[in-house]
């Protein structure tokens, strides 16, 4: 099994690779309709009066949009992202089991991605508890690739903000991004170890209630195994499957960080790409605890 960087000269094969740019040397008010009392039977559901936990007593958990970009136009210089279909399959299974309506879109251009996310923003989410978006693609710091080029991540998801998507205001919007954020490699290092009631008239920031879960820290490559899928997505699905209904989302994401940081290391035949590490980066703008439903 071989680990290689996901650049313009990447060889096909079974191994770990990175979701990067082509190889370079250096390298408010809530709608009344949202106040439904349709309680789901789940030990992890919040009581409507709990000010520190997101409500889960909606008819549906919400939509999970998955954009799975594998093949890229020659003009981009981006290589084929072998192994990404494994990630997409794992995400579909995990979030379907969690009660989401999962929609997987393959090989989306920049315009396609914009159009689909704008479509989500225009939908009525009043009967949904949350929204999830999973982006599987190449990237660099601040940008994500479509099949024909790149777009700034902030511009891509701007339509989901509170001033644009009213029916998701006050609800968790979870974005999981499997893509490189630069071309730095993490060499790792050695360590020694020892054996208030909600008010319907309140105003909230338009940036509130987002979780951005990046597969890697700013400036770094993100690794993907061409047979088993990316380190981050496989760890994410494994830990969601194991701990949903038991732990709060940030606790689960800490376990994802632990898993990726300690249980993975690159094995590559390419000079300088062997024995490399990775740590996901979780940016939370959530204002409450988030618990998925207990699995039935």
matplotlib code that plots the C-alpha trace (Angstrom):
import matplotlib.pyplot as plt

x = [0.0, 1.4, 1.0, 1.4, 0.6, -2.6, -0.8, -0.7, 1.7, 0.2, 0.4, -2.6, -2.5, -3.4, -2.1, -2.4, -2.5, -3.3, -6.2, -4.2, -3.5, -1.4, 2.1, 4.5, 7.9, 7.0, 4.9, -33.4, -36.5, -37.5, -40.5, -43.5, -43.7, -40.4, -42.1, -43.5, -44.2, -43.8, -41.5, -39.4, -38.7, -34.9, -32.9, -30.6, -33.4, -33.5, -36.5, -37.9, -37.0, -33.3, -31.4, -28.1, -29.2, -30.4, -34.0, -34.3, -38.1, -38.6, -40.2, -36.9, -33.2, -32.6, -30.8, -27.2, -25.7, -22.6, -20.5, -18.1, -15.6, -13.3, -12.5, -11.2, -10.7, -7.2, -7.0, -7.1, -4.0, -5.8, -5.4, -8.2, -9.2, -9.1, -10.7, -13.3, -16.2, -15.4, -15.8, -19.0, -20.4, -19.5, -21.0, -24.2, -24.6, -23.7, -26.0, -28.8, -28.7, -28.7, -32.0, -30.9, -32.1, -28.8, -28.2, -24.9, -23.7, -20.7, -18.2, -19.7, -18.3, -18.0, -21.3, -22.9, -21.7, -23.0, -26.3, -26.9, -25.9, -28.1, -30.9, -30.5, -30.5, -33.8, -35.5, -37.9, -36.1, -38.8, -39.5, -35.8, -33.6, -30.4, -28.4, -25.2, -22.9, -19.9, -17.4, -15.0, -12.6, -9.2, -8.5, -6.0, -6.2, -9.6, -10.7, -12.4, -12.2, -15.0, -14.2, -13.3, -11.7, -11.9, -14.1, -13.5, -15.1, -16.7, -18.3, -19.6, -21.5, -22.4, -26.0, -26.4, -25.8, -28.6, -29.3, -29.9, -31.3, -34.1, -35.5, -32.1, -31.6, -30.9, -30.3, -27.0, -25.4, -22.6, -20.0, -17.4, -14.6, -12.2, -9.7, -6.2, -5.6, -2.1, 1.0, 2.8, 3.6, 3.3, 6.4, 4.9, 6.9, 7.6, 5.9, 6.2, 2.9, 1.7, 0.3, -31.8, -34.9, -35.0, -36.8, -38.5, -37.7, -33.9, -31.4, -28.4, -25.3, -25.7, -22.5, -23.9, -24.7, -22.1, -19.6, -16.8, -14.9, -11.8, -9.9, -6.6, -5.1, -4.6, -1.8, -1.4, -2.0, -4.9, -4.3, -6.5, -5.9, -6.7, -8.3, -9.8, -10.8, -9.5, -8.2, -10.7, -13.9, -13.4, -12.6, -15.6, -18.0, -16.5, -16.9, -20.4, -21.5, -20.1, -20.9, -24.1, -26.8, -24.2, -21.9, -22.3, -21.0, -17.9, -16.9, -17.3, -15.2, -12.4, -12.4, -12.1, -9.1, -7.6, -8.1, -6.6, -3.7, -2.6, -3.8, -2.6, 0.8, 1.6, 3.6, 4.8, 7.4, 7.6, 10.6, 9.7, 6.2, 6.8, 5.9, 3.7, 0.9, -2.4, -4.7, -8.2, -9.3, -12.7, -14.1, -17.3, -19.7, -22.4, -24.3, -25.7, -24.9, -25.8, -26.9, -27.9, -30.9, -30.3, -30.1, -33.2]
y = [0.0, 3.3, 6.9, 9.7, 13.4, 14.2, 16.4, 16.6, 13.7, 11.4, 7.7, 5.5, 2.7, 1.8, 4.2, 7.5, 10.7, 14.4, 16.6, 19.6, 22.0, 20.7, 19.8, 22.7, 22.7, 24.8, 23.3, 37.0, 36.0, 32.4, 31.4, 30.4, 27.2, 26.1, 25.9, 22.5, 20.2, 16.9, 15.2, 12.3, 9.5, 9.8, 9.8, 12.5, 14.9, 18.3, 19.5, 22.6, 24.7, 23.7, 26.8, 25.0, 22.2, 22.3, 21.1, 17.7, 17.5, 18.2, 15.8, 15.4, 15.6, 17.5, 17.3, 16.0, 17.3, 15.5, 16.9, 14.2, 15.5, 12.7, 13.6, 17.0, 18.9, 18.7, 22.5, 22.5, 20.3, 18.2, 14.5, 11.9, 11.5, 7.7, 6.5, 9.4, 7.1, 5.0, 8.3, 9.2, 5.7, 5.8, 9.3, 8.2, 5.2, 7.1, 10.1, 8.0, 6.0, 9.2, 10.2, 12.6, 12.7, 12.2, 13.6, 12.7, 14.6, 13.5, 15.6, 19.0, 22.1, 25.4, 26.6, 23.2, 23.5, 27.1, 26.2, 23.2, 25.1, 28.0, 25.6, 24.2, 27.8, 28.5, 25.4, 25.4, 23.9, 24.8, 21.1, 20.1, 20.1, 20.8, 20.8, 18.9, 19.5, 17.2, 18.5, 15.9, 17.6, 19.1, 22.4, 24.9, 27.5, 29.2, 27.5, 24.3, 22.9, 22.1, 19.9, 22.9, 25.3, 26.6, 28.8, 30.6, 28.5, 31.5, 32.6, 29.1, 28.8, 32.5, 31.8, 29.5, 32.4, 33.6, 36.7, 34.6, 31.3, 32.2, 28.7, 27.5, 30.5, 29.2, 25.6, 23.8, 23.8, 21.3, 21.4, 18.7, 19.5, 16.9, 18.9, 20.2, 23.7, 24.2, 22.2, 21.9, 18.4, 17.5, 15.6, 14.8, 14.8, 12.5, 12.9, 11.2, 10.2, 9.1, 5.5, 30.4, 29.8, 30.6, 33.8, 34.0, 37.7, 37.4, 38.5, 36.3, 36.8, 35.7, 33.6, 31.7, 28.0, 26.8, 24.0, 23.8, 20.6, 20.6, 17.5, 19.3, 22.3, 25.6, 25.4, 21.6, 18.7, 16.4, 12.6, 10.2, 6.5, 5.4, 2.2, 3.0, 6.6, 9.7, 9.5, 12.2, 11.0, 7.4, 8.5, 10.8, 8.1, 5.5, 7.8, 9.1, 5.5, 4.6, 7.6, 9.3, 9.2, 9.0, 12.0, 15.6, 16.5, 18.3, 15.3, 13.1, 15.5, 15.4, 11.7, 12.1, 14.3, 11.8, 9.0, 10.8, 12.2, 9.0, 6.1, 7.3, 7.9, 8.1, 5.3, 6.7, 5.9, 9.5, 11.3, 13.4, 12.1, 9.1, 9.1, 12.2, 13.0, 15.0, 16.7, 17.9, 21.4, 22.0, 25.5, 25.8, 28.7, 26.6, 28.2, 25.1, 21.4, 19.2, 15.6, 13.3, 11.1, 7.7, 5.0, 2.9]
z = [0.0, -1.0, 0.3, -2.2, -2.4, -4.4, -7.0, -10.8, -11.1, -8.5, -9.4, -9.2, -6.6, -3.1, -0.6, 1.3, -0.7, -0.1, -1.2, -2.4, -5.1, -7.9, -6.8, -6.1, -4.7, -1.6, -1.3, 15.0, 14.9, 14.4, 12.3, 14.4, 12.3, 14.0, 17.4, 16.7, 19.7, 17.9, 20.4, 19.3, 21.8, 22.3, 25.5, 24.0, 23.0, 24.7, 26.6, 24.9, 28.0, 28.0, 27.0, 26.5, 24.2, 20.6, 20.1, 18.5, 18.6, 14.9, 12.4, 10.6, 11.5, 8.3, 5.0, 4.5, 1.3, 0.1, -2.7, -3.8, -6.4, -7.8, -11.4, -12.4, -15.7, -17.1, -17.0, -13.2, -12.8, -10.2, -10.0, -9.6, -6.0, -5.7, -2.5, -2.2, -3.2, -0.1, 1.9, 0.2, 0.9, 4.6, 5.0, 3.3, 5.6, 8.8, 8.3, 7.0, 10.2, 12.1, 10.5, 7.7, 4.2, 2.4, -1.1, -2.8, -5.8, -7.8, -9.8, -9.4, -11.1, -9.2, -10.6, -9.8, -6.2, -5.8, -7.4, -5.1, -1.9, -2.9, -3.5, 0.1, 1.4, -0.4, 1.0, 3.9, 6.9, 9.4, 10.1, 10.3, 13.4, 11.6, 8.3, 7.3, 4.4, 3.6, 1.0, -0.5, -2.9, -3.5, -1.8, -0.5, 2.3, 2.1, -1.2, -2.3, -5.8, -8.2, -11.2, -13.3, -10.8, -7.3, -5.2, -1.9, 0.9, 2.5, -0.7, -1.3, 2.0, 2.5, 1.4, 4.5, 7.0, 9.2, 7.1, 4.0, 5.2, 7.7, 8.3, 9.6, 12.0, 15.5, 14.2, 14.0, 10.5, 10.4, 7.7, 7.3, 4.8, 3.5, 1.5, 1.8, 3.3, 2.0, 1.2, 4.6, 5.9, 9.6, 10.7, 14.1, 17.4, 20.3, 23.7, 27.1, 28.5, 32.0, 32.5, 30.4, 28.7, 24.9, 24.0, 20.6, 20.2, 20.7, 18.1, 17.2, 15.0, 11.4, 11.9, 14.8, 15.0, 12.6, 13.1, 10.6, 10.8, 8.6, 7.9, 8.7, 10.3, 8.3, 5.8, 5.8, 3.4, 4.1, 3.7, 1.8, 1.4, -2.2, -1.0, 2.4, 2.1, 3.9, 7.4, 8.6, 7.0, 8.0, 11.6, 11.6, 10.5, 12.9, 15.9, 14.9, 14.6, 18.0, 20.1, 18.7, 21.2, 24.0, 23.7, 22.7, 19.2, 20.4, 22.5, 19.5, 17.4, 20.0, 19.7, 15.9, 16.5, 18.8, 16.3, 13.3, 15.3, 17.0, 14.8, 11.4, 9.8, 6.1, 4.4, 1.1, -1.5, -2.5, -1.0, 2.0, 2.3, 4.6, 8.3, 8.2, 10.6, 10.5, 12.9, 12.1, 13.0, 14.6, 14.5, 16.6, 16.4, 18.0, 20.8, 22.5, 23.0, 20.0, 20.6, 17.7, 18.4, 20.0, 17.4, 17.4]

ax = plt.figure().add_subplot(projection="3d")
ax.plot(x, y, z, "-o")
ax.set_aspect("equal")
plt.show()
